[in-house]
Amino acid sequence: MRYIAWIVTIPFALLLLSFAISNREAVTLGLWPLPFRIDAPLYLVALLPLLLGVLIGGLVLWFGRFATGLRMRRLETRLASTQKDLEGLKARQRPGVPASTANRNGDPARPALPAAGQR
């Protein structure tokens, strides 16, 4: 997988480098309601928004992974607790007796529930 990323990245980087070398002419940038004007090379005008888009997309992915990681850690903790409870239940169950009948036989580890009329 790492090689595929390099196979895609290297030609793309060479293409961007060629674009930057070929387009060094200065252009004037202005934003209509503001009186400011900036002279900048054309390659910066084209590549800077691309770079900003990559950075913003990376931040969005990073925050998404952070939230997913938190959720996964909570679920792993919950799973470990559930597995511990299951092991405890298996340890209390007598061998060869299903869990549903163990309480009827007077298992001291499992107290009997009061009957419907008793409370």
N, C-alpha and C positions, 0 to 999 in steps of 0.2 A: 504494500500500500504506500509505503514511503517513497518508493521509486516512481510510482505513478504521479505522486504530487510533484516530484522534481521534474518529471517529463513535461508536466503542464506548466510549472512555474518558470523554468528557465526560458522557454520560447516567449512566454508572456513578458518576462523581465527584459529580454532583448528587444522585443517590440516596443515597450515603453521607453527604453533607452534610445532607440532609433528615433522615436517620435520626439523626445526631448532634444536630441541633437539637431534634428531637422527644423524645429520650430522655435528658434531663439529670438524671433522678432518681438519687439515690444508692442503691446496693445494697451489702450487706455480703457480703464474700467471706471464706471460711475454708477451710482444708484440714484435714480431720478429725483426723489424729493430732496436728497442731500447734495450740498454743493461740492463734495469731495470727489476728486478724481485721482486714480492711481495708475501709474505706468508699471506694467509687469510683463515678464516674458510669457509668450503664448503657452508654452509647455506647463508653466505653473498654473495658468488659468484653467487648463484642461485637466491636469493631474491632481491638483490640490483637492477639488471636490471628490475625485475618485478615492483619494487617500482618506478623506474625512468619512466617506461612506463606508469604507472598509473598517475604520476604527469604530464607528458607531454600531455597525453590524456585529463586530466582535464583542463590544460591550453588552449588547442585547443578548447575544449567545451566552456570554459569561454569567450574566445575572440569571438567565434561565437555568443554566447548569447549577448555579449556586442554590436556587430554590429547589430544584430537583434533588440535589445532594442532601439538603436538609430533610426533605420528605423521606428520602431513602434511609437516612440514619434513624429517623423516628420509626419507620416500619421495621428496620432490622432490630431495634430495641424491643419493639412489640413482639416480633417473631421469637426472639430469644426468650422473652417472658412466657410466651405461649408454649414454647417447647419445654421450658422448665416445669410449667404447670402440668403438661402432658406426662413428663417423666415422673412427676410426683404421683399422679393418678395411676400410672402403670405400676409404680412401686407399691402402692396401697392395695391394689387389686390382687386377690389370691390367685395362684396359678390354676388354670383349668376352670375357673368360675367366671362367667361373663359379668361385666360391670353392672348390668341391670339387676342381676340376682344377688350380688354380693351384699347389698344393703338389707335384703329380706332375710338373709341368714344371720343377721346380728353382727355384722362387721363393726367392731368398735371404732375403727378409723373413720367410718362414715355414719354419722348419727342419723337416725330415722326421722323423717318429717312427721309432724303431728297429723293425725287424721283430720278430715274435714270438719267434724263436729267438735274437736278439742282445740282449744286455744287459750 
